[in-house]
Amino acid sequence: MDPVRSSADWKLQFLCEFADVLQRWENSKAPVLSRETFLAVCHTCLSLAECATYLLDKLDFAYVLLGHLQSDAESRFGWL
């Protein structure tokens, strides 16, 4: 809920590190999630970090609210 105000923000670094952890988990041959879920979560984490960095560094946004970039309602996800 805290806005990202810099491309060096720890929140963006966390998203990239989490995507790396997910990739290692999938490669460990002991996954619990489906291949598609691993892919979707990794892409979401990396895309959010890249999008926020672009908005902050290239378009000079003062801050980015990541929750507004990924706002698909859970109920709609389950319905699809």
PDB file of N, CA, C and O in Angstrom, chain B, residues numbered from 101:
ATOM      1  N   MET B 101       0.821  -1.193   0.000  1.00  0.00           N
ATOM      2  CA  MET B 101       0.000   0.000   0.000  1.00  0.00           C
ATOM      3  C   MET B 101       0.866   1.258   0.000  1.00  0.00           C
ATOM      4  O   MET B 101       0.397   2.346  -0.335  1.00  0.00           O
ATOM      5  N   ASP B 102       2.120   1.099   0.376  1.00  0.00           N
ATOM      6  CA  ASP B 102       3.045   2.230   0.398  1.00  0.00           C
ATOM      7  C   ASP B 102       3.499   2.518  -1.031  1.00  0.00           C
ATOM      8  O   ASP B 102       3.899   1.593  -1.738  1.00  0.00           O
ATOM      9  N   PRO B 103       3.448   3.760  -1.471  1.00  0.00           N
ATOM     10  CA  PRO B 103       3.839   4.063  -2.850  1.00  0.00           C
ATOM     11  C   PRO B 103       5.323   3.821  -3.095  1.00  0.00           C
ATOM     12  O   PRO B 103       6.147   3.951  -2.190  1.00  0.00           O
ATOM     13  N   VAL B 104       5.645   3.473  -4.321  1.00  0.00           N
ATOM     14  CA  VAL B 104       7.033   3.339  -4.753  1.00  0.00           C
ATOM     15  C   VAL B 104       7.449   4.703  -5.280  1.00  0.00           C
ATOM     16  O   VAL B 104       6.817   5.240  -6.190  1.00  0.00           O
ATOM     17  N   ARG B 105       8.505   5.261  -4.715  1.00  0.00           N
ATOM     18  CA  ARG B 105       8.917   6.619  -5.080  1.00  0.00           C
ATOM     19  C   ARG B 105      10.243   6.676  -5.834  1.00  0.00           C
ATOM     20  O   ARG B 105      10.660   7.742  -6.287  1.00  0.00           O
ATOM     21  N   SER B 106      10.908   5.518  -5.969  1.00  0.00           N
ATOM     22  CA  SER B 106      12.203   5.477  -6.640  1.00  0.00           C
ATOM     23  C   SER B 106      12.396   4.106  -7.270  1.00  0.00           C
ATOM     24  O   SER B 106      11.872   3.107  -6.776  1.00  0.00           O
ATOM     25  N   SER B 107      13.149   4.063  -8.362  1.00  0.00           N
ATOM     26  CA  SER B 107      13.428   2.773  -8.995  1.00  0.00           C
ATOM     27  C   SER B 107      14.384   1.936  -8.151  1.00  0.00           C
ATOM     28  O   SER B 107      14.576   0.751  -8.424  1.00  0.00           O
ATOM     29  N   ALA B 108      14.982   2.543  -7.131  1.00  0.00           N
ATOM     30  CA  ALA B 108      15.859   1.815  -6.206  1.00  0.00           C
ATOM     31  C   ALA B 108      15.104   1.364  -4.958  1.00  0.00           C
ATOM     32  O   ALA B 108      15.720   0.875  -4.011  1.00  0.00           O
ATOM     33  N   ASP B 109      13.790   1.522  -4.943  1.00  0.00           N
ATOM     34  CA  ASP B 109      12.978   1.164  -3.780  1.00  0.00           C
ATOM     35  C   ASP B 109      13.082  -0.333  -3.490  1.00  0.00           C
ATOM     36  O   ASP B 109      13.121  -1.147  -4.412  1.00  0.00           O
ATOM     37  N   TRP B 110      13.125  -0.684  -2.229  1.00  0.00           N
ATOM     38  CA  TRP B 110      13.255  -2.092  -1.814  1.00  0.00           C
ATOM     39  C   TRP B 110      12.088  -2.938  -2.300  1.00  0.00           C
ATOM     40  O   TRP B 110      12.242  -4.142  -2.503  1.00  0.00           O
ATOM     41  N   LYS B 111      10.929  -2.331  -2.489  1.00  0.00           N
ATOM     42  CA  LYS B 111       9.757  -3.091  -2.930  1.00  0.00           C
ATOM     43  C   LYS B 111       9.953  -3.659  -4.335  1.00  0.00           C
ATOM     44  O   LYS B 111       9.533  -4.782  -4.612  1.00  0.00           O
ATOM     45  N   LEU B 112      10.579  -2.902  -5.210  1.00  0.00           N
ATOM     46  CA  LEU B 112      10.851  -3.379  -6.565  1.00  0.00           C
ATOM     47  C   LEU B 112      11.918  -4.468  -6.546  1.00  0.00           C
ATOM     48  O   LEU B 112      11.823  -5.453  -7.279  1.00  0.00           O
ATOM     49  N   GLN B 113      12.925  -4.287  -5.710  1.00  0.00           N
ATOM     50  CA  GLN B 113      13.963  -5.312  -5.559  1.00  0.00           C
ATOM     51  C   GLN B 113      13.346  -6.607  -5.034  1.00  0.00           C
ATOM     52  O   GLN B 113      13.700  -7.694  -5.490  1.00  0.00           O
ATOM     53  N   PHE B 114      12.422  -6.494  -4.074  1.00  0.00           N
ATOM     54  CA  PHE B 114      11.751  -7.665  -3.520  1.00  0.00           C
ATOM     55  C   PHE B 114      10.992  -8.422  -4.600  1.00  0.00           C
ATOM     56  O   PHE B 114      11.046  -9.651  -4.641  1.00  0.00           O
ATOM     57  N   LEU B 115      10.284  -7.713  -5.476  1.00  0.00           N
ATOM     58  CA  LEU B 115       9.534  -8.373  -6.548  1.00  0.00           C
ATOM     59  C   LEU B 115      10.463  -9.173  -7.456  1.00  0.00           C
ATOM     60  O   LEU B 115      10.129 -10.291  -7.849  1.00  0.00           O
ATOM     61  N   CYS B 116      11.618  -8.617  -7.789  1.00  0.00           N
ATOM     62  CA  CYS B 116      12.576  -9.327  -8.644  1.00  0.00           C
ATOM     63  C   CYS B 116      13.164 -10.532  -7.929  1.00  0.00           C
ATOM     64  O   CYS B 116      13.333 -11.593  -8.530  1.00  0.00           O
ATOM     65  N   GLU B 117      13.476 -10.373  -6.654  1.00  0.00           N
ATOM     66  CA  GLU B 117      14.017 -11.492  -5.882  1.00  0.00           C
ATOM     67  C   GLU B 117      12.968 -12.592  -5.703  1.00  0.00           C
ATOM     68  O   GLU B 117      13.300 -13.777  -5.749  1.00  0.00           O
ATOM     69  N   PHE B 118      11.723 -12.211  -5.502  1.00  0.00           N
ATOM     70  CA  PHE B 118      10.654 -13.193  -5.355  1.00  0.00           C
ATOM     71  C   PHE B 118      10.460 -13.983  -6.642  1.00  0.00           C
ATOM     72  O   PHE B 118      10.239 -15.193  -6.598  1.00  0.00           O
ATOM     73  N   ALA B 119      10.542 -13.311  -7.786  1.00  0.00           N
ATOM     74  CA  ALA B 119      10.434 -14.002  -9.072  1.00  0.00           C
ATOM     75  C   ALA B 119      11.573 -15.009  -9.229  1.00  0.00           C
ATOM     76  O   ALA B 119      11.370 -16.102  -9.757  1.00  0.00           O
ATOM     77  N   ASP B 120      12.771 -14.638  -8.770  1.00  0.00           N
ATOM     78  CA  ASP B 120      13.918 -15.546  -8.823  1.00  0.00           C
ATOM     79  C   ASP B 120      13.695 -16.764  -7.923  1.00  0.00           C
ATOM     80  O   ASP B 120      14.009 -17.889  -8.312  1.00  0.00           O
ATOM     81  N   VAL B 121      13.157 -16.544  -6.729  1.00  0.00           N
ATOM     82  CA  VAL B 121      12.855 -17.647  -5.813  1.00  0.00           C
ATOM     83  C   VAL B 121      11.831 -18.582  -6.448  1.00  0.00           C
ATOM     84  O   VAL B 121      11.975 -19.802  -6.365  1.00  0.00           O
ATOM     85  N   LEU B 122      10.809 -18.033  -7.074  1.00  0.00           N
ATOM     86  CA  LEU B 122       9.800 -18.857  -7.738  1.00  0.00           C
ATOM     87  C   LEU B 122      10.410 -19.689  -8.862  1.00  0.00           C
ATOM     88  O   LEU B 122      10.053 -20.854  -9.038  1.00  0.00           O
ATOM     89  N   GLN B 123      11.321 -19.098  -9.616  1.00  0.00           N
ATOM     90  CA  GLN B 123      11.962 -19.820 -10.709  1.00  0.00           C
ATOM     91  C   GLN B 123      12.799 -20.981 -10.179  1.00  0.00           C
ATOM     92  O   GLN B 123      12.779 -22.077 -10.740  1.00  0.00           O
ATOM     93  N   ARG B 124      13.535 -20.733  -9.093  1.00  0.00           N
ATOM     94  CA  ARG B 124      14.324 -21.817  -8.493  1.00  0.00           C
ATOM     95  C   ARG B 124      13.416 -22.895  -7.911  1.00  0.00           C
ATOM     96  O   ARG B 124      13.732 -24.082  -7.987  1.00  0.00           O
ATOM     97  N   TRP B 125      12.303 -22.489  -7.337  1.00  0.00           N
ATOM     98  CA  TRP B 125      11.347 -23.447  -6.781  1.00  0.00           C
ATOM     99  C   TRP B 125      10.778 -24.341  -7.885  1.00  0.00           C
ATOM    100  O   TRP B 125      10.691 -25.558  -7.722  1.00  0.00           O
ATOM    101  N   GLU B 126      10.394 -23.733  -9.002  1.00  0.00           N
ATOM    102  CA  GLU B 126       9.851 -24.507 -10.113  1.00  0.00           C
ATOM    103  C   GLU B 126      10.897 -25.489 -10.652  1.00  0.00           C
ATOM    104  O   GLU B 126      10.564 -26.624 -10.994  1.00  0.00           O
ATOM    105  N   ASN B 127      12.145 -25.059 -10.728  1.00  0.00           N
ATOM    106  CA  ASN B 127      13.217 -25.908 -11.245  1.00  0.00           C
ATOM    107  C   ASN B 127      13.638 -27.006 -10.274  1.00  0.00           C
ATOM    108  O   ASN B 127      14.353 -27.929 -10.665  1.00  0.00           O
ATOM    109  N   SER B 128      13.214 -26.925  -9.029  1.00  0.00           N
ATOM    110  CA  SER B 128      13.622 -27.901  -8.017  1.00  0.00           C
ATOM    111  C   SER B 128      12.920 -29.243  -8.176  1.00  0.00           C
ATOM    112  O   SER B 128      13.257 -30.200  -7.478  1.00  0.00           O
ATOM    113  N   LYS B 129      11.967 -29.329  -9.064  1.00  0.00           N
ATOM    114  CA  LYS B 129      11.190 -30.548  -9.304  1.00  0.00           C
ATOM    115  C   LYS B 129      10.334 -30.947  -8.109  1.00  0.00           C
ATOM    116  O   LYS B 129       9.866 -32.083  -8.029  1.00  0.00           O
ATOM    117  N   ALA B 130      10.129 -30.024  -7.187  1.00  0.00           N
ATOM    118  CA  ALA B 130       9.234 -30.264  -6.049  1.00  0.00           C
ATOM    119  C   ALA B 130       8.168 -29.167  -6.009  1.00  0.00           C
ATOM    120  O   ALA B 130       7.830 -28.677  -4.931  1.00  0.00           O
ATOM    121  N   PRO B 131       7.638 -28.781  -7.166  1.00  0.00           N
ATOM    122  CA  PRO B 131       6.665 -27.682  -7.170  1.00  0.00           C
ATOM    123  C   PRO B 131       5.303 -28.102  -6.629  1.00  0.00           C
ATOM    124  O   PRO B 131       4.901 -29.262  -6.717  1.00  0.00           O
ATOM    125  N   VAL B 132       4.627 -27.141  -6.080  1.00  0.00           N
ATOM    126  CA  VAL B 132       3.271 -27.345  -5.603  1.00  0.00           C
ATOM    127  C   VAL B 132       2.296 -26.627  -6.544  1.00  0.00           C
ATOM    128  O   VAL B 132       1.145 -27.037  -6.694  1.00  0.00           O
ATOM    129  N   LEU B 133       2.765 -25.574  -7.159  1.00  0.00           N
ATOM    130  CA  LEU B 133       1.939 -24.785  -8.069  1.00  0.00           C
ATOM    131  C   LEU B 133       2.047 -25.339  -9.489  1.00  0.00           C
ATOM    132  O   LEU B 133       3.015 -26.018  -9.832  1.00  0.00           O
ATOM    133  N   SER B 134       1.056 -25.043 -10.293  1.00  0.00           N
ATOM    134  CA  SER B 134       1.106 -25.478 -11.689  1.00  0.00           C
ATOM    135  C   SER B 134       2.149 -24.655 -12.448  1.00  0.00           C
ATOM    136  O   SER B 134       2.554 -23.579 -12.008  1.00  0.00           O
ATOM    137  N   ARG B 135       2.563 -25.177 -13.576  1.00  0.00           N
ATOM    138  CA  ARG B 135       3.532 -24.470 -14.416  1.00  0.00           C
ATOM    139  C   ARG B 135       2.994 -23.104 -14.842  1.00  0.00           C
ATOM    140  O   ARG B 135       3.725 -22.115 -14.884  1.00  0.00           O
ATOM    141  N   GLU B 136       1.709 -23.075 -15.155  1.00  0.00           N
ATOM    142  CA  GLU B 136       1.076 -21.822 -15.585  1.00  0.00           C
ATOM    143  C   GLU B 136       1.046 -20.792 -14.463  1.00  0.00           C
ATOM    144  O   GLU B 136       1.232 -19.599 -14.703  1.00  0.00           O
ATOM    145  N   THR B 137       0.809 -21.258 -13.229  1.00  0.00           N
ATOM    146  CA  THR B 137       0.779 -20.338 -12.088  1.00  0.00           C
ATOM    147  C   THR B 137       2.165 -19.775 -11.826  1.00  0.00           C
ATOM    148  O   THR B 137       2.310 -18.578 -11.578  1.00  0.00           O
ATOM    149  N   PHE B 138       3.191 -20.627 -11.876  1.00  0.00           N
ATOM    150  CA  PHE B 138       4.562 -20.135 -11.724  1.00  0.00           C
ATOM    151  C   PHE B 138       4.858 -19.061 -12.760  1.00  0.00           C
ATOM    152  O   PHE B 138       5.390 -18.001 -12.430  1.00  0.00           O
ATOM    153  N   LEU B 139       4.517 -19.333 -13.999  1.00  0.00           N
ATOM    154  CA  LEU B 139       4.775 -18.391 -15.081  1.00  0.00           C
ATOM    155  C   LEU B 139       4.032 -17.076 -14.865  1.00  0.00           C
ATOM    156  O   LEU B 139       4.613 -16.004 -15.032  1.00  0.00           O
ATOM    157  N   ALA B 140       2.763 -17.147 -14.498  1.00  0.00           N
ATOM    158  CA  ALA B 140       1.958 -15.940 -14.305  1.00  0.00           C
ATOM    159  C   ALA B 140       2.488 -15.083 -13.159  1.00  0.00           C
ATOM    160  O   ALA B 140       2.565 -13.860 -13.277  1.00  0.00           O
ATOM    161  N   VAL B 141       2.853 -15.728 -12.052  1.00  0.00           N
ATOM    162  CA  VAL B 141       3.343 -14.958 -10.904  1.00  0.00           C
ATOM    163  C   VAL B 141       4.704 -14.341 -11.209  1.00  0.00           C
ATOM    164  O   VAL B 141       4.954 -13.187 -10.860  1.00  0.00           O
ATOM    165  N   CYS B 142       5.585 -15.099 -11.857  1.00  0.00           N
ATOM    166  CA  CYS B 142       6.901 -14.551 -12.226  1.00  0.00           C
ATOM    167  C   CYS B 142       6.751 -13.359 -13.168  1.00  0.00           C
ATOM    168  O   CYS B 142       7.381 -12.321 -12.966  1.00  0.00           O
ATOM    169  N   HIS B 143       5.926 -13.506 -14.186  1.00  0.00           N
ATOM    170  CA  HIS B 143       5.722 -12.411 -15.141  1.00  0.00           C
ATOM    171  C   HIS B 143       5.099 -11.196 -14.468  1.00  0.00           C
ATOM    172  O   HIS B 143       5.476 -10.062 -14.764  1.00  0.00           O
ATOM    173  N   THR B 144       4.161 -11.421 -13.578  1.00  0.00           N
ATOM    174  CA  THR B 144       3.519 -10.308 -12.877  1.00  0.00           C
ATOM    175  C   THR B 144       4.533  -9.550 -12.035  1.00  0.00           C
ATOM    176  O   THR B 144       4.581  -8.321 -12.086  1.00  0.00           O
ATOM    177  N   CYS B 145       5.343 -10.264 -11.261  1.00  0.00           N
ATOM    178  CA  CYS B 145       6.344  -9.612 -10.405  1.00  0.00           C
ATOM    179  C   CYS B 145       7.333  -8.800 -11.233  1.00  0.00           C
ATOM    180  O   CYS B 145       7.591  -7.634 -10.933  1.00  0.00           O
ATOM    181  N   LEU B 146       7.881  -9.414 -12.270  1.00  0.00           N
ATOM    182  CA  LEU B 146       8.875  -8.718 -13.093  1.00  0.00           C
ATOM    183  C   LEU B 146       8.266  -7.563 -13.877  1.00  0.00           C
ATOM    184  O   LEU B 146       8.897  -6.519 -14.042  1.00  0.00           O
ATOM    185  N   SER B 147       7.043  -7.748 -14.358  1.00  0.00           N
ATOM    186  CA  SER B 147       6.373  -6.679 -15.118  1.00  0.00           C
ATOM    187  C   SER B 147       6.042  -5.482 -14.240  1.00  0.00           C
ATOM    188  O   SER B 147       6.187  -4.337 -14.670  1.00  0.00           O
ATOM    189  N   LEU B 148       5.600  -5.735 -13.016  1.00  0.00           N
ATOM    190  CA  LEU B 148       5.316  -4.630 -12.094  1.00  0.00           C
ATOM    191  C   LEU B 148       6.577  -3.827 -11.805  1.00  0.00           C
ATOM    192  O   LEU B 148       6.547  -2.596 -11.798  1.00  0.00           O
ATOM    193  N   ALA B 149       7.681  -4.524 -11.566  1.00  0.00           N
ATOM    194  CA  ALA B 149       8.944  -3.837 -11.279  1.00  0.00           C
ATOM    195  C   ALA B 149       9.403  -3.021 -12.487  1.00  0.00           C
ATOM    196  O   ALA B 149       9.816  -1.872 -12.332  1.00  0.00           O
ATOM    197  N   GLU B 150       9.337  -3.598 -13.679  1.00  0.00           N
ATOM    198  CA  GLU B 150       9.758  -2.889 -14.890  1.00  0.00           C
ATOM    199  C   GLU B 150       8.851  -1.697 -15.199  1.00  0.00           C
ATOM    200  O   GLU B 150       9.328  -0.627 -15.576  1.00  0.00           O
ATOM    201  N   CYS B 151       7.563  -1.888 -15.041  1.00  0.00           N
ATOM    202  CA  CYS B 151       6.614  -0.811 -15.315  1.00  0.00           C
ATOM    203  C   CYS B 151       6.826   0.356 -14.347  1.00  0.00           C
ATOM    204  O   CYS B 151       6.844   1.515 -14.763  1.00  0.00           O
ATOM    205  N   ALA B 152       6.986   0.052 -13.072  1.00  0.00           N
ATOM    206  CA  ALA B 152       7.211   1.106 -12.078  1.00  0.00           C
ATOM    207  C   ALA B 152       8.508   1.848 -12.369  1.00  0.00           C
ATOM    208  O   ALA B 152       8.555   3.075 -12.278  1.00  0.00           O
ATOM    209  N   THR B 153       9.562   1.112 -12.719  1.00  0.00           N
ATOM    210  CA  THR B 153      10.845   1.746 -13.044  1.00  0.00           C
ATOM    211  C   THR B 153      10.696   2.672 -14.244  1.00  0.00           C
ATOM    212  O   THR B 153      11.233   3.779 -14.238  1.00  0.00           O
ATOM    213  N   TYR B 154       9.985   2.239 -15.257  1.00  0.00           N
ATOM    214  CA  TYR B 154       9.759   3.067 -16.441  1.00  0.00           C
ATOM    215  C   TYR B 154       8.984   4.342 -16.085  1.00  0.00           C
ATOM    216  O   TYR B 154       9.359   5.439 -16.499  1.00  0.00           O
ATOM    217  N   LEU B 155       7.914   4.188 -15.324  1.00  0.00           N
ATOM    218  CA  LEU B 155       7.104   5.351 -14.956  1.00  0.00           C
ATOM    219  C   LEU B 155       7.902   6.357 -14.123  1.00  0.00           C
ATOM    220  O   LEU B 155       7.763   7.567 -14.300  1.00  0.00           O
ATOM    221  N   LEU B 156       8.728   5.854 -13.224  1.00  0.00           N
ATOM    222  CA  LEU B 156       9.501   6.741 -12.349  1.00  0.00           C
ATOM    223  C   LEU B 156      10.674   7.391 -13.072  1.00  0.00           C
ATOM    224  O   LEU B 156      10.901   8.593 -12.934  1.00  0.00           O
ATOM    225  N   ASP B 157      11.424   6.597 -13.847  1.00  0.00           N
ATOM    226  CA  ASP B 157      12.655   7.099 -14.460  1.00  0.00           C
ATOM    227  C   ASP B 157      12.443   7.787 -15.800  1.00  0.00           C
ATOM    228  O   ASP B 157      13.082   8.801 -16.082  1.00  0.00           O
ATOM    229  N   LYS B 158      11.564   7.256 -16.620  1.00  0.00           N
ATOM    230  CA  LYS B 158      11.383   7.806 -17.967  1.00  0.00           C
ATOM    231  C   LYS B 158      10.273   8.854 -18.045  1.00  0.00           C
ATOM    232  O   LYS B 158      10.394   9.837 -18.775  1.00  0.00           O
ATOM    233  N   LEU B 159       9.205   8.644 -17.299  1.00  0.00           N
ATOM    234  CA  LEU B 159       8.073   9.574 -17.367  1.00  0.00           C
ATOM    235  C   LEU B 159       8.004  10.516 -16.177  1.00  0.00           C
ATOM    236  O   LEU B 159       7.081  11.323 -16.069  1.00  0.00           O
ATOM    237  N   ASP B 160       8.975  10.415 -15.292  1.00  0.00           N
ATOM    238  CA  ASP B 160       9.107  11.317 -14.133  1.00  0.00           C
ATOM    239  C   ASP B 160       7.887  11.338 -13.218  1.00  0.00           C
ATOM    240  O   ASP B 160       7.518  12.392 -12.699  1.00  0.00           O
ATOM    241  N   PHE B 161       7.262  10.184 -13.019  1.00  0.00           N
ATOM    242  CA  PHE B 161       6.190  10.106 -12.029  1.00  0.00           C
ATOM    243  C   PHE B 161       6.792  10.335 -10.650  1.00  0.00           C
ATOM    244  O   PHE B 161       7.929   9.939 -10.397  1.00  0.00           O
ATOM    245  N   ALA B 162       6.047  10.963  -9.769  1.00  0.00           N
ATOM    246  CA  ALA B 162       6.515  11.179  -8.398  1.00  0.00           C
ATOM    247  C   ALA B 162       6.427   9.893  -7.588  1.00  0.00           C
ATOM    248  O   ALA B 162       7.244   9.661  -6.697  1.00  0.00           O
ATOM    249  N   TYR B 163       5.446   9.062  -7.891  1.00  0.00           N
ATOM    250  CA  TYR B 163       5.284   7.788  -7.197  1.00  0.00           C
ATOM    251  C   TYR B 163       4.409   6.870  -8.044  1.00  0.00           C
ATOM    252  O   TYR B 163       3.733   7.314  -8.972  1.00  0.00           O
ATOM    253  N   VAL B 164       4.434   5.570  -7.702  1.00  0.00           N
ATOM    254  CA  VAL B 164       3.622   4.570  -8.389  1.00  0.00           C
ATOM    255  C   VAL B 164       2.945   3.721  -7.324  1.00  0.00           C
ATOM    256  O   VAL B 164       3.583   3.277  -6.369  1.00  0.00           O
ATOM    257  N   LEU B 165       1.656   3.502  -7.498  1.00  0.00           N
ATOM    258  CA  LEU B 165       0.903   2.613  -6.615  1.00  0.00           C
ATOM    259  C   LEU B 165       0.741   1.280  -7.331  1.00  0.00           C
ATOM    260  O   LEU B 165      -0.090   1.145  -8.230  1.00  0.00           O
ATOM    261  N   LEU B 166       1.536   0.299  -6.930  1.00  0.00           N
ATOM    262  CA  LEU B 166       1.557  -0.986  -7.627  1.00  0.00           C
ATOM    263  C   LEU B 166       0.201  -1.685  -7.595  1.00  0.00           C
ATOM    264  O   LEU B 166      -0.142  -2.406  -8.532  1.00  0.00           O
ATOM    265  N   GLY B 167      -0.561  -1.485  -6.547  1.00  0.00           N
ATOM    266  CA  GLY B 167      -1.866  -2.119  -6.440  1.00  0.00           C
ATOM    267  C   GLY B 167      -2.847  -1.662  -7.513  1.00  0.00           C
ATOM    268  O   GLY B 167      -3.830  -2.350  -7.788  1.00  0.00           O
ATOM    269  N   HIS B 168      -2.591  -0.513  -8.118  1.00  0.00           N
ATOM    270  CA  HIS B 168      -3.465  -0.026  -9.176  1.00  0.00           C
ATOM    271  C   HIS B 168      -3.048  -0.541 -10.551  1.00  0.00           C
ATOM    272  O   HIS B 168      -3.811  -0.442 -11.511  1.00  0.00           O
ATOM    273  N   LEU B 169      -1.846  -1.088 -10.645  1.00  0.00           N
ATOM    274  CA  LEU B 169      -1.407  -1.666 -11.918  1.00  0.00           C
ATOM    275  C   LEU B 169      -1.929  -3.086 -12.090  1.00  0.00           C
ATOM    276  O   LEU B 169      -2.232  -3.506 -13.206  1.00  0.00           O
ATOM    277  N   GLN B 170      -2.035  -3.815 -11.005  1.00  0.00           N
ATOM    278  CA  GLN B 170      -2.555  -5.184 -11.020  1.00  0.00           C
ATOM    279  C   GLN B 170      -3.803  -5.183 -10.156  1.00  0.00           C
ATOM    280  O   GLN B 170      -3.728  -5.379  -8.943  1.00  0.00           O
ATOM    281  N   SER B 171      -4.942  -4.964 -10.776  1.00  0.00           N
ATOM    282  CA  SER B 171      -6.158  -4.786  -9.990  1.00  0.00           C
ATOM    283  C   SER B 171      -7.272  -5.751 -10.390  1.00  0.00           C
ATOM    284  O   SER B 171      -8.449  -5.441 -10.208  1.00  0.00           O
ATOM    285  N   ASP B 172      -6.916  -6.912 -10.930  1.00  0.00           N
ATOM    286  CA  ASP B 172      -7.920  -7.898 -11.289  1.00  0.00           C
ATOM    287  C   ASP B 172      -8.556  -8.436 -10.007  1.00  0.00           C
ATOM    288  O   ASP B 172      -7.860  -8.916  -9.112  1.00  0.00           O
ATOM    289  N   ALA B 173      -9.845  -8.353  -9.931  1.00  0.00           N
ATOM    290  CA  ALA B 173     -10.544  -8.822  -8.723  1.00  0.00           C
ATOM    291  C   ALA B 173     -10.415 -10.339  -8.601  1.00  0.00           C
ATOM    292  O   ALA B 173     -10.544 -11.052  -9.596  1.00  0.00           O
ATOM    293  N   GLU B 174     -10.164 -10.830  -7.409  1.00  0.00           N
ATOM    294  CA  GLU B 174     -10.000 -12.253  -7.171  1.00  0.00           C
ATOM    295  C   GLU B 174     -11.239 -13.033  -7.602  1.00  0.00           C
ATOM    296  O   GLU B 174     -11.127 -14.143  -8.122  1.00  0.00           O
ATOM    297  N   SER B 175     -12.400 -12.464  -7.390  1.00  0.00           N
ATOM    298  CA  SER B 175     -13.620 -13.178  -7.756  1.00  0.00           C
ATOM    299  C   SER B 175     -13.706 -13.361  -9.277  1.00  0.00           C
ATOM    300  O   SER B 175     -14.166 -14.403  -9.743  1.00  0.00           O
ATOM    301  N   ARG B 176     -13.283 -12.391 -10.034  1.00  0.00           N
ATOM    302  CA  ARG B 176     -13.321 -12.514 -11.487  1.00  0.00           C
ATOM    303  C   ARG B 176     -12.285 -13.546 -11.960  1.00  0.00           C
ATOM    304  O   ARG B 176     -12.544 -14.317 -12.884  1.00  0.00           O
ATOM    305  N   PHE B 177     -11.105 -13.550 -11.312  1.00  0.00           N
ATOM    306  CA  PHE B 177     -10.079 -14.537 -11.644  1.00  0.00           C
ATOM    307  C   PHE B 177     -10.611 -15.958 -11.457  1.00  0.00           C
ATOM    308  O   PHE B 177     -10.415 -16.817 -12.317  1.00  0.00           O
ATOM    309  N   GLY B 178     -11.276 -16.200 -10.341  1.00  0.00           N
ATOM    310  CA  GLY B 178     -11.833 -17.516 -10.068  1.00  0.00           C
ATOM    311  C   GLY B 178     -12.936 -17.888 -11.041  1.00  0.00           C
ATOM    312  O   GLY B 178     -13.079 -19.058 -11.397  1.00  0.00           O
ATOM    313  N   TRP B 179     -13.713 -16.917 -11.474  1.00  0.00           N
ATOM    314  CA  TRP B 179     -14.799 -17.166 -12.408  1.00  0.00           C
ATOM    315  C   TRP B 179     -14.262 -17.568 -13.769  1.00  0.00           C
ATOM    316  O   TRP B 179     -14.821 -18.448 -14.422  1.00  0.00           O
ATOM    317  N   LEU B 180     -13.166 -16.922 -14.208  1.00  0.00           N
ATOM    318  CA  LEU B 180     -12.576 -17.230 -15.524  1.00  0.00           C
ATOM    319  C   LEU B 180     -11.929 -18.582 -15.498  1.00  0.00           C
ATOM    320  O   LEU B 180     -11.377 -19.023 -16.507  1.00  0.00           O
TER     321      LEU B 180
END
